[in-house]
Amino acid sequence: MATTPSSEQFTIVAGDRHSEVPRTLNEPVPQALGLLDQFGLWGNLGVSLLGFTGAIFVLQPNGAGTPELSLLAALSAIVLGTVLGTLAVAATGAAGTRTGAPAMVLLRSLFGRELSYLPTVLNVLQCLGWGVFELVTIATAAHTVAPQAPRWVYIVAAGVLTGLLTLRPLGAIRTLRRFATPAVVVILVYLFVELLAHPLPALDRGTWTGFWAATDTVVAAAISFAPLAADYTRHARSARTAFWGAFVGYSATQIFCYVIGLITLVTVARNPSDIYGAFIAVPLGSLCFAVLVARELDQSFANVYSTAVSLQNVRPQWDRRALALGISSAATALALWINIADYENFLVLLGSVFIPMSAVFIVDYYVSARGVWDPAAHGRRRYALFAPWALGFVVYQLINPGYISWWVNGWTHVAALVHFHAPSWMSASLFSFFSAALATLAGTGIGRLAQRRRERASIATGRRPR
């Protein structure tokens, strides 16, 4: 049996193929997921129905009616954005394996226990919102394939299945690896080949204007899993397994997903609402699309399960099974009764909060702490690290304030006050991430310099350094 260094909470034990996630955070953490399990999980999470339709934001990053990127520019944005975003996810996930801590609990060492509740609340809102959004997406897509049943039937069915998957999360991940992943890979290759039968435009026809905005969209899609990654990689058998499983698995399938959506848009579908119909129109298309719809349950599963695990940061003794069932029920009810499309822009805004926070965490964990991390129950409060997080958030909003009208108007006014106008080549995600990272590095250097001065002063006065 191995334990995390100086940890008061997490006891890491070797797991087998029958191991499951413990009910509470106070129980031993089984590390039972091998490399293929991680490939299966992250490979499936990299595929999303929203990713296919989201290719329009890569093709036309400046909005409807604006010039389209060239195929070469769009493909470059997809690859670069995916790799950059997934690197942050994989780095965060590896920390979860080393400590045995889920994502929000890792933040206790970053900000302190009580201060970690702020990002926890934001993550709960984000995950629950995306869980609702996924149920609506699944129901809409299922109704496209089989319109005989009303849409609410599919919402309820998807909610029930999501809740069942969260009861045995490691079992669900193993099932994804054994059955869903091979089927999804075959379907993606099949759709790709079928769509390539249509003539493609010239690679250089179009513009590169908006390339960084397109890259920004893809980065945001990948890095949105950073606040969830450690919830699953904490059960990986090694940090290397967690890193490469997340990086390769997610990168490969997200790139494939966006490319298929992109090819569909430039060949047979001129707007996102036609993409599902284009899939169904190919031979065996209805069957392929039905499998992709069923596979989408892994997205709702991940969001609901991570909502439950995030809440355990506040109350470690709460049973994650009861939490997950309650959350899946709430998500189903919300999917039935609200127009989640009105909430989508708020979810995008919440996502921008976690991009600079991920940068602060990665720098503090790998550079300042050098991988020695103790998510103890009573971590000291570190208010100073809110500064680089806030800086990164401000940088993001100045470059891309999103789509909520009153929020956009506010940040447009702020930008005018500071005489800032974001050029088209600026990426909000990248500039936000690196500004927060550099500010954290600078703060670390200043802190070490101050510590050395205190030590020298103590030596000079004969006092013991504090």
C-alpha positions as CSV (number, residue, x, y, z in Angstrom):
1,M,0.0,0.0,0.0
2,A,1.3,3.5,-0.9
3,T,0.2,6.8,0.4
4,T,0.5,10.3,-1.0
5,P,3.4,12.3,0.4
6,S,2.4,13.7,3.8
7,S,-1.3,13.6,2.9
8,E,-3.8,13.5,5.7
9,Q,-6.6,12.2,3.4
10,F,-5.8,10.0,0.5
11,T,-4.6,6.5,0.8
12,I,-3.7,5.1,-2.7
13,V,-4.1,1.4,-3.2
14,A,-3.6,-0.8,-6.2
15,G,-6.9,-1.7,-7.9
16,D,-8.1,-4.5,-10.1
17,R,-10.7,-4.8,-12.9
18,H,-13.4,-5.1,-10.2
19,S,-12.4,-2.1,-8.2
20,E,-14.8,0.8,-7.9
21,V,-14.8,4.4,-6.7
22,P,-15.3,4.6,-3.0
23,R,-18.5,6.2,-1.7
24,T,-16.8,9.0,0.2
25,L,-13.5,10.9,0.0
26,N,-12.3,9.5,3.3
27,E,-11.8,6.0,1.8
28,P,-8.8,4.5,0.0
29,V,-8.5,5.4,-3.7
30,P,-8.1,2.4,-6.0
31,Q,-5.8,3.0,-9.0
32,A,-7.3,0.5,-11.3
33,L,-7.4,2.1,-14.8
34,G,-4.8,1.1,-17.2
35,L,-3.6,2.9,-20.4
36,L,-6.3,1.4,-22.6
37,D,-9.0,2.4,-20.0
38,Q,-7.7,6.0,-20.1
39,F,-7.6,5.9,-23.9
40,G,-11.2,4.6,-23.9
41,L,-12.4,7.3,-21.6
42,W,-10.7,10.3,-23.1
43,G,-11.1,9.0,-26.7
44,N,-14.9,8.9,-26.1
45,L,-14.9,12.3,-24.4
46,G,-13.1,13.8,-27.4
47,V,-16.0,12.9,-29.6
48,S,-19.1,15.1,-29.2
49,L,-22.2,15.8,-31.2
50,L,-21.6,19.5,-30.2
51,G,-18.1,19.1,-31.7
52,F,-19.4,18.2,-35.1
53,T,-21.7,21.2,-35.3
54,G,-19.1,23.4,-33.5
55,A,-16.9,23.1,-36.6
56,I,-18.8,26.1,-38.0
57,F,-17.0,28.3,-35.4
58,V,-13.7,27.2,-36.8
59,L,-14.8,27.7,-40.4
60,Q,-16.3,31.1,-39.7
61,P,-14.6,32.3,-36.5
62,N,-16.0,35.8,-36.9
63,G,-19.6,34.8,-37.2
64,A,-22.2,34.1,-39.9
65,G,-21.8,36.0,-43.1
66,T,-18.0,36.6,-42.6
67,P,-15.3,35.2,-44.8
68,E,-14.5,31.5,-44.3
69,L,-11.1,30.2,-43.3
70,S,-9.3,28.2,-46.0
71,L,-9.3,24.5,-45.4
72,L,-5.6,24.6,-44.6
73,A,-6.1,27.3,-42.0
74,A,-9.1,25.6,-40.4
75,L,-7.3,22.2,-40.2
76,S,-4.2,23.9,-38.7
77,A,-6.4,25.7,-36.1
78,I,-8.1,22.3,-35.2
79,V,-4.8,20.5,-34.7
80,L,-3.0,23.3,-32.8
81,G,-6.0,24.2,-30.6
82,T,-6.6,20.6,-29.7
83,V,-2.9,19.9,-28.8
84,L,-2.6,23.1,-26.7
85,G,-5.8,22.6,-24.8
86,T,-5.3,18.9,-24.2
87,L,-1.8,19.4,-22.8
88,A,-3.3,21.4,-20.0
89,V,-5.9,18.7,-19.4
90,A,-3.2,15.9,-19.3
91,A,-0.9,17.9,-17.0
92,T,-3.7,18.5,-14.6
93,G,-4.8,14.9,-14.7
94,A,-1.3,13.6,-13.9
95,A,-1.4,15.6,-10.7
96,G,-4.6,13.7,-9.7
97,T,-2.9,10.4,-10.1
98,R,0.1,11.4,-8.0
99,T,-2.0,12.7,-5.1
100,G,-5.2,10.5,-5.4
101,A,-7.2,13.7,-5.1
102,P,-10.1,14.7,-7.4
103,A,-9.9,18.0,-9.3
104,M,-11.5,20.4,-6.9
105,V,-9.8,18.9,-3.8
106,L,-6.4,19.5,-5.6
107,L,-7.3,23.2,-5.3
108,R,-7.1,23.1,-1.5
109,S,-3.3,23.2,-1.8
110,L,-3.5,26.0,-4.4
111,F,-5.9,28.4,-2.6
112,G,-6.6,26.8,0.8
113,R,-9.5,24.6,1.8
114,E,-12.1,27.4,2.3
115,L,-11.0,29.4,-0.7
116,S,-11.2,26.3,-2.9
117,Y,-15.0,26.4,-2.4
118,L,-15.2,29.3,-4.9
119,P,-14.0,27.4,-7.9
120,T,-15.9,24.4,-6.6
121,V,-19.2,26.3,-6.8
122,L,-18.3,27.6,-10.3
123,N,-17.4,24.1,-11.4
124,V,-20.7,22.7,-10.0
125,L,-22.6,25.3,-12.0
126,Q,-20.6,24.6,-15.1
127,C,-20.9,20.8,-14.9
128,L,-24.5,20.8,-14.0
129,G,-25.3,23.2,-16.9
130,W,-23.4,21.1,-19.4
131,G,-25.0,18.0,-18.1
132,V,-28.4,19.5,-18.8
133,F,-27.2,20.7,-22.2
134,E,-26.0,17.2,-23.1
135,L,-29.3,15.6,-22.2
136,V,-31.0,18.1,-24.5
137,T,-28.5,17.4,-27.3
138,I,-28.9,13.6,-27.0
139,A,-32.7,14.0,-27.1
140,T,-32.6,16.3,-30.1
141,A,-30.3,14.0,-32.0
142,A,-32.3,10.8,-31.0
143,H,-35.5,12.5,-32.2
144,T,-33.8,13.2,-35.5
145,V,-33.1,9.5,-36.0
146,A,-36.5,8.2,-34.6
147,P,-39.1,11.0,-34.5
148,Q,-41.9,8.6,-33.6
149,A,-41.4,9.2,-29.9
150,P,-41.7,12.7,-28.4
151,R,-38.4,14.5,-27.4
152,W,-39.2,14.3,-23.6
153,V,-39.1,10.5,-23.7
154,Y,-35.5,10.7,-24.9
155,I,-34.6,13.2,-22.3
156,V,-36.0,11.0,-19.5
157,A,-34.3,7.9,-20.9
158,A,-30.9,9.7,-21.3
159,G,-31.3,11.0,-17.7
160,V,-32.0,7.6,-16.3
161,L,-29.1,6.0,-18.1
162,T,-26.8,8.8,-17.1
163,G,-27.7,8.2,-13.4
164,L,-27.1,4.4,-13.8
165,L,-23.6,5.0,-15.3
166,T,-22.6,7.2,-12.3
167,L,-23.3,4.5,-9.8
168,R,-20.3,2.4,-11.0
169,P,-18.1,5.0,-12.8
170,L,-15.0,2.8,-13.2
171,G,-17.2,0.0,-14.6
172,A,-18.7,2.5,-17.0
173,I,-15.2,3.6,-18.1
174,R,-14.2,-0.1,-18.7
175,T,-17.4,-0.6,-20.7
176,L,-16.6,2.4,-22.8
177,R,-13.1,1.0,-23.5
178,R,-14.4,-2.5,-24.5
179,F,-17.4,-1.6,-26.6
180,A,-18.0,2.1,-27.3
181,T,-14.5,3.1,-28.3
182,P,-14.0,0.5,-31.0
183,A,-17.4,1.2,-32.4
184,V,-16.9,5.0,-32.4
185,V,-13.5,4.7,-34.1
186,V,-15.0,2.5,-36.9
187,I,-17.9,4.9,-37.4
188,L,-15.6,8.0,-37.5
189,V,-13.4,6.4,-40.1
190,Y,-16.4,5.3,-42.1
191,L,-18.0,8.8,-42.1
192,F,-14.7,10.3,-42.9
193,V,-14.2,8.1,-46.0
194,E,-17.8,8.6,-47.1
195,L,-17.6,12.4,-46.9
196,L,-14.2,12.4,-48.7
197,A,-16.1,11.0,-51.7
198,H,-17.4,14.5,-52.2
199,P,-15.0,17.0,-53.9
200,L,-13.2,19.3,-51.5
201,P,-12.4,23.0,-52.1
202,A,-8.8,23.9,-52.7
203,L,-6.7,23.9,-49.5
204,D,-5.8,27.6,-50.0
205,R,-9.2,28.9,-51.0
206,G,-10.3,31.2,-48.2
207,T,-8.6,33.3,-45.7
208,W,-6.3,33.0,-42.6
209,T,-8.0,36.0,-41.0
210,G,-9.5,34.8,-37.8
211,F,-7.1,31.9,-37.5
212,W,-6.4,32.6,-33.8
213,A,-10.1,33.1,-33.0
214,A,-10.7,29.7,-34.5
215,T,-7.8,28.2,-32.6
216,D,-9.3,29.8,-29.5
217,T,-12.6,28.0,-30.0
218,V,-10.8,24.6,-30.2
219,V,-8.5,25.3,-27.2
220,A,-11.6,26.2,-25.1
221,A,-13.4,23.0,-26.1
222,A,-10.4,20.8,-25.0
223,I,-9.4,22.7,-21.9
224,S,-12.9,22.7,-20.6
225,F,-12.1,19.2,-19.2
226,A,-9.2,20.5,-17.1
227,P,-11.5,21.1,-14.0
228,L,-12.8,17.5,-14.4
229,A,-9.6,15.6,-15.4
230,A,-8.3,14.5,-12.0
231,D,-11.8,13.1,-11.0
232,Y,-10.9,10.2,-13.4
233,T,-7.1,10.2,-13.6
234,R,-6.9,9.8,-9.8
235,H,-7.8,6.1,-10.5
236,A,-5.1,5.6,-13.2
237,R,-2.3,3.2,-12.4
238,S,0.4,5.8,-13.0
239,A,0.9,9.5,-13.8
240,R,2.4,8.5,-17.1
241,T,-0.7,6.4,-17.9
242,A,-2.9,9.3,-17.0
243,F,-1.0,11.9,-19.0
244,W,-0.6,9.9,-22.2
245,G,-4.1,8.4,-22.0
246,A,-5.7,11.8,-21.8
247,F,-3.4,13.6,-24.2
248,V,-3.4,11.0,-27.0
249,G,-6.9,9.7,-26.5
250,Y,-8.6,13.1,-26.4
251,S,-6.5,14.8,-29.0
252,A,-6.9,12.1,-31.6
253,T,-10.7,11.9,-31.4
254,Q,-11.4,15.7,-31.0
255,I,-9.3,16.4,-34.1
256,F,-11.2,13.6,-36.0
257,C,-14.5,15.0,-34.7
258,Y,-13.8,18.6,-35.8
259,V,-12.4,17.5,-39.1
260,I,-15.5,15.5,-40.0
261,G,-17.7,18.4,-39.1
262,L,-15.5,20.7,-41.1
263,I,-15.6,18.4,-44.2
264,T,-19.3,18.1,-43.9
265,L,-19.7,21.9,-43.9
266,V,-17.6,22.5,-47.0
267,T,-19.1,19.6,-49.0
268,V,-22.8,18.7,-48.3
269,A,-24.0,20.9,-45.4
270,R,-23.9,24.7,-45.5
271,N,-25.0,25.2,-41.9
272,P,-24.7,23.2,-38.6
273,S,-28.4,22.3,-38.6
274,D,-27.8,20.2,-41.7
275,I,-24.9,18.2,-40.3
276,Y,-27.0,15.5,-38.6
277,G,-29.0,15.0,-41.7
278,A,-25.8,14.7,-43.8
279,F,-24.6,11.9,-41.5
280,I,-27.9,10.1,-41.8
281,A,-27.9,10.4,-45.6
282,V,-24.8,8.3,-46.1
283,P,-25.3,4.5,-46.5
284,L,-25.9,3.0,-43.0
285,G,-25.9,6.6,-41.8
286,S,-28.9,6.2,-39.4
287,L,-27.3,3.3,-37.7
288,C,-24.0,5.1,-37.4
289,F,-25.6,8.2,-36.1
290,A,-27.7,6.2,-33.6
291,V,-24.5,4.8,-32.1
292,L,-23.0,8.3,-31.9
293,V,-26.1,9.5,-30.1
294,A,-25.9,6.6,-27.6
295,R,-22.2,7.3,-27.1
296,E,-23.0,10.9,-26.1
297,L,-24.1,9.5,-22.7
298,D,-20.4,9.5,-21.7
299,Q,-20.5,13.4,-21.8
300,S,-23.6,13.6,-19.6
301,F,-22.1,10.9,-17.3
302,A,-18.8,12.9,-16.9
303,N,-20.6,16.1,-16.1
304,V,-23.0,14.6,-13.6
305,Y,-20.3,12.5,-11.9
306,S,-17.9,15.4,-11.7
307,T,-20.6,17.6,-10.2
308,A,-21.0,15.0,-7.4
309,V,-17.3,14.7,-6.8
310,S,-16.9,18.5,-6.7
311,L,-19.6,18.7,-4.0
312,Q,-17.5,16.2,-2.0
313,N,-14.8,18.8,-1.7
314,V,-17.2,20.7,0.6
315,R,-18.6,17.6,2.4
316,P,-16.1,14.6,2.0
317,Q,-18.4,12.2,3.9
318,W,-21.4,12.6,1.5
319,D,-22.1,9.5,-0.5
320,R,-21.2,10.2,-4.1
321,R,-23.9,7.6,-5.3
322,A,-26.7,9.5,-3.7
323,L,-25.2,12.8,-4.9
324,A,-25.0,11.5,-8.5
325,L,-28.5,10.2,-8.5
326,G,-29.8,13.4,-7.2
327,I,-27.9,15.5,-9.7
328,S,-28.9,13.3,-12.6
329,S,-32.5,13.7,-11.5
330,A,-32.1,17.5,-11.3
331,A,-30.4,17.7,-14.7
332,T,-33.3,15.7,-16.2
333,A,-35.9,17.9,-14.7
334,L,-34.1,21.0,-15.9
335,A,-33.7,19.6,-19.4
336,L,-37.5,19.1,-19.5
337,W,-38.5,22.5,-18.2
338,I,-36.0,25.1,-19.3
339,N,-34.6,26.4,-22.6
340,I,-31.0,25.5,-22.1
341,A,-30.0,27.3,-25.3
342,D,-30.4,30.5,-23.3
343,Y,-27.8,29.2,-20.8
344,E,-25.2,28.2,-23.3
345,N,-23.5,31.6,-23.4
346,F,-23.3,31.7,-19.6
347,L,-21.6,28.2,-19.8
348,V,-19.0,29.6,-22.2
349,L,-18.4,32.5,-19.8
350,L,-17.9,30.0,-16.9
351,G,-15.5,28.1,-19.0
352,S,-13.3,31.1,-19.4
353,V,-12.9,31.2,-15.6
354,F,-11.0,27.9,-15.6
355,I,-8.5,28.5,-18.4
356,P,-6.4,31.0,-16.3
357,M,-7.0,28.9,-13.1
358,S,-5.6,25.9,-14.9
359,A,-2.5,27.9,-15.7
360,V,-2.0,29.0,-12.1
361,F,-2.4,25.4,-10.9
362,I,0.0,23.9,-13.4
363,V,2.7,26.4,-12.7
364,D,2.3,26.2,-8.9
365,Y,2.2,22.4,-9.0
366,Y,5.0,21.6,-11.4
367,V,7.3,24.7,-10.8
368,S,6.8,26.0,-7.3
369,A,5.8,22.8,-5.5
370,R,7.7,20.5,-7.9
371,G,5.1,17.9,-7.7
372,V,5.0,17.7,-3.9
373,W,1.4,18.4,-3.2
374,D,-0.7,17.9,-0.1
375,P,-4.4,18.4,-0.5
376,A,-4.8,18.3,3.3
377,A,-8.1,19.2,5.0
378,H,-6.7,22.5,6.4
379,G,-4.5,24.0,3.7
380,R,-3.4,27.5,4.4
381,R,-5.2,30.3,2.6
382,R,-3.2,31.7,-0.4
383,Y,-5.0,34.8,-1.4
384,A,-2.0,35.9,-3.5
385,L,-2.8,33.3,-6.1
386,F,-6.1,34.9,-6.9
387,A,-4.2,37.8,-8.5
388,P,-2.8,35.8,-11.5
389,W,-6.1,34.0,-11.8
390,A,-8.0,37.3,-12.0
391,L,-5.4,38.8,-14.4
392,G,-5.9,35.9,-16.8
393,F,-9.6,36.2,-16.6
394,V,-9.5,39.9,-17.3
395,V,-7.2,39.3,-20.3
396,Y,-9.6,36.7,-21.6
397,Q,-12.6,39.1,-21.3
398,L,-10.8,42.0,-23.0
399,I,-10.0,39.8,-26.0
400,N,-13.2,37.8,-26.1
401,P,-16.0,38.8,-23.7
402,G,-18.4,36.2,-25.2
403,Y,-22.0,36.6,-26.3
404,I,-24.0,37.9,-23.3
405,S,-25.0,41.4,-24.4
406,W,-24.8,43.2,-21.1
407,W,-21.5,41.5,-20.3
408,V,-20.0,42.3,-23.7
409,N,-21.1,45.9,-23.3
410,G,-19.4,46.2,-19.9
411,W,-16.1,44.8,-21.2
412,T,-16.2,46.9,-24.3
413,H,-16.5,49.9,-22.0
414,V,-13.5,48.7,-19.9
415,A,-11.5,48.1,-23.1
416,A,-12.2,51.7,-24.2
417,L,-11.2,53.1,-20.9
418,V,-7.8,51.4,-21.1
419,H,-7.5,52.1,-24.9
420,F,-7.3,48.4,-25.8
421,H,-8.5,46.9,-29.0
422,A,-7.9,43.2,-29.5
423,P,-6.4,42.5,-33.0
424,S,-7.8,39.6,-34.9
425,W,-4.7,37.4,-34.3
426,M,-5.1,37.4,-30.5
427,S,-6.3,34.2,-28.9
428,A,-8.2,34.8,-25.7
429,S,-7.5,31.3,-24.4
430,L,-3.8,31.4,-25.1
431,F,-3.2,34.9,-23.9
432,S,-5.3,34.3,-20.8
433,F,-3.4,31.1,-20.0
434,F,0.1,32.5,-20.5
435,S,-0.6,35.8,-18.7
436,A,-1.8,33.9,-15.7
437,A,1.1,31.4,-15.9
438,L,3.7,34.2,-16.2
439,A,2.2,36.1,-13.3
440,T,2.3,33.0,-11.2
441,L,5.9,32.5,-12.1
442,A,6.7,36.1,-11.3
443,G,5.0,35.8,-7.9
444,T,6.9,32.6,-7.2
445,G,10.2,34.3,-7.9
446,I,9.3,37.3,-5.8
447,G,8.3,35.0,-2.9
448,R,11.5,33.0,-3.1
449,L,13.6,36.3,-3.2
450,A,11.7,37.6,-0.1
451,Q,12.3,34.3,1.7
452,R,16.0,34.4,1.0
453,R,16.2,38.0,2.3
454,R,14.5,36.9,5.5
455,E,16.9,34.0,5.9
456,R,19.9,36.3,5.4
457,A,18.5,38.9,7.8
458,S,17.9,36.1,10.4
459,I,21.5,34.8,10.0
460,A,22.9,38.3,10.3
461,T,21.0,39.0,13.5
462,G,21.5,35.5,14.9
463,R,17.8,34.8,14.9
464,R,16.2,31.6,13.7
465,P,14.5,32.1,10.3
466,R,10.8,31.7,10.1
